[in-house]
């Protein structure tokens, strides 16, 4: 999974609590609107937008999640479109307030009027809303694209009655953002080829800033250092420091490293030994942006490793948060530094990732097992 996609997941996680997720398919389903029949003029506008493809310019109005505008979700939609190849994207700070109980046709007209009355410099304006409640979960996606003259270009509405919505693996904001971009991209003339040619732009820079990630110049060397560690194989020595463990809402504490070190050695990955000294790093686990939690920890651990050299080729520090009752609620992070204190591996796992989903950790032992699986992926 690319760094940008991981950042997307971490940022969207901030908004998940705004509405319920994973609701039953028939819970609180909105009534279906009658299809909004496009006029020949609207079809011409849509064809023109498709022909512009990657050169089209688009302003994204704040995406509403559970009835409220969310900057972070808006940024995610922008990043996903940029990854599909759209080059000219602006994010509006002016939030559109839809009228209550407005059907799709009325919503589209209102979005057009709203955009027409704003100093928008792009050719097109996108408005999207993800609706639901704690009782029903996410149960509706509505989207409108209008041109700068306020004329409707494209509309879409998805509910649990629709095949695309039914195909979602989970009803989370991230899934709905992806669904929105999947449905909008063809209308913008974006496809697999434009995605392959896409380059990081303004949206990626925003995500990097949100994530707390270090400069690319600090991240690029990791691949070569991982290759060197892999080449050492079983000859590599790894000092495993006490794991930072946080269960549910309890405070973080230093857990034993012995079991994890034994698992790594028994797997034949390298020669792992538990550190004798205790260590509990202070980087916060409380920030809602999980990517920032990871990289704040990585920076603190790098500083520690540089100031406290160990008699081993590598040193590993792991950070776990888990709930015995809910496997989706935790994460497993770990960082490996070399003798110089330079990053070799910085890894994040949560419920969005396949390896995490395959193990579903609800205990320290489960987190150890997941870390071992991830480490094998780097070193095998």
C-alpha positions, -999 to +999 in steps of 0.1 A: +000+000+000+014+034-010+022+061+016-005+084+003-032+057+007-021+051+043-023+088+050-058+088+035-070+061+059-054+078+089-070+112+081-104+099+073-104+079+106-109+113+123-144+115+109-156+080+115-171+089+149-194+114+133-218+087+122-223+050+129-207+024+107-214-012+096-251-008+100-274-036+088-282-033+051-319-023+055-315-001+086-329+034+080-326+033+042-337+066+026-365+064+001-353+063-035-355+095-055-370+093-090-341+093-115-330+128-125-333+128-162-305+149-179-314+173-207-295+173-240-279+205-228-267+188-196-254+159-216-234+183-237-219+199-206-210+164-193-194+155-226-173+187-225-162+180-190-151+144-200-132+158-229-112+181-206-100+150-186-069+157-165-069+194-176-103+202-161-102+224-130-124+216-101-133+233-068-144+209-041-168+224-016-165+211+020-178+175+021-205+170+046-203+140+069-232+133+092-246+167+085-214+187+092-186+199+068-153+181+074-121+196+060-102+164+064-128+144+044-127+171+017-089+168+015-092+130+011-116+133-019-092+158-034-062+135-030-081+105-045-090+126-075-054+138-078-043+102-077-066+095-106-048+122-126-068+154-121-042+181-119-061+213-111-080+210-078-090+237-053-105+232-019-132+258-009-135+270+027-171+282+020-194+255+032-227+249+013-257+244+036-283+222+019-319+228+027-336+201+048-353+172+030-342+184-005-344+159-033-315+154-057-329+178-083-334+205-058-300+199-043-283+202-077-300+235-084-291+249-050-254+239-055-254+256-089-267+288-074-243+286-045-213+282-068-224+309-092-225+334-063-189+327-051-155+338-064-147+304-078-119+304-104-123+268-116-144+254-144-164+231-122-176+228-086-182+195-067-204+191-037-208+158-019-225+146+013-223+114+032-254+109+053-265+087+081-269+086+119-255+066+149-287+045+147-287+037+110-250+041+101-239+056+068-268+051+044-265+077+016-240+094-007-252+124-028-230+143-052-234+172-076-210+188-101-220+222-116-200+244-140-189+279-131-221+294-146-241+274-121-254+249-146-258+212-135-233+189-151-236+156-132-255+142-102-253+110-083-271+093-054-262+060-038-280+042-010-281+006+003-306-002-025-279+004-051-255-023-063-224-002-059-233+007-024-241-030-016-206-038-028-189-018-001-169-039+024-177-014+052-198+017+056-171+040+067-163+075+054-132+062+037-153+037+017-178+063+007-150+087-004-136+059-026-170+052-040-176+088-048-143+090-067-149+058-085-183+071-098-170+106-106-137+097-123-152+084-155-173+115-158-141+136-156-125+115-183-101+098-157-091+062-161-064+037-154-040+054-178-045+088-163-040+073-128-007+056-139+006+090-152-006+109-121+020+128-100+017+140-064+006+176-064-011+201-041-034+175-024-005+152-016+014+181-001-016+188+022-017+152+032+020+151+040+015+182+062-015+166+080+003+133+085+033+147+103+054+127+079+091+137+075+104+151+042+107+126+013+145+129+015+142+113+050+119+085+038+135+076+005+166+058+021+144+033+040+140+010+010+177+005+006+182+000+043+155-026+044+172-043+015+205-044+035+187-058+065+171-085+044+204-095+029+219-100+064+191-124+071+196-147+101+230-131+108+214-098+117+212-090+154+181-072+167+176-057+201+139-057+210+129-030+235+099-033+258+067-028+239+046+002+246+011-012+253-022+006+258-053-014+263-087+003+257-087+036+276-059+027+300-026+046+301+003+033+281+028+011+299+060-008+290+053-044+283+077-073+281+098-078+250+108-114+257+079-131+239+083-109+208+120-114+206+116-152+209+090-152+181+113-133+158+142-157+165+121-188+163+108-176+129+144-175+117+142-139+106+173-128+126+189-131+160+166-112+183+172-106+220+151-086+245+166-055+260+174-055+297+166-019+302+131-005+305+118+022+281+085+040+277+085+066+250+063+097+255+050+105+220+012+108+222-011+081+211-041+105+215-038+125+182-068+115+160-044+114+130-029+080+134-002+086+108+010+115+129+010+092+160+033+068+141+058+094+128+059+113+161+069+080+177+094+073+150+111+106+155+113+101+192+127+066+188+153+078+163+165+105+187+167+079+215+186+054+193+211+080+183+218+090+219+217+054+233+236+031+209+230-006+214+252-036+208+232-049+179+228-043+142+192-031+147+169-020+175+131-024+174+104-006+193+067-015+190+036+005+200+003-013+205-032-001+212-060-027+214-094-035+229-102-070+241-138-065+229-133-048+195-105-058+172-112-028+149-103-003+177-066-008+178-034-004+159+001-020+157+030+003+150+067-005+150+100+012+142+134-004+135+166+017+136+201+007+126+233+012+146+235+048+135+200+055+147+186+058+112+152+046+103+150+012+086+114+003+090+084+025+100+053+004+099+016+011+106-012-014+108-049-008+117-083-023+107-080-009+072-051-032+063-054-068+051-027-082+075-045-066+105-078-080+093-064-115+089-053-116+126-078-092+143-056-086+174-074-081+207-044-088+230-007-081+232-001-117+220-022-109+189-003-077+183+030-096+186+017-121+160+008-093+136+041-075+140+059-108+132+039-112+101+047-076+090+084-081+098+084-113+077+070-093+048+101-070+049+127-097+055+116-128+036 
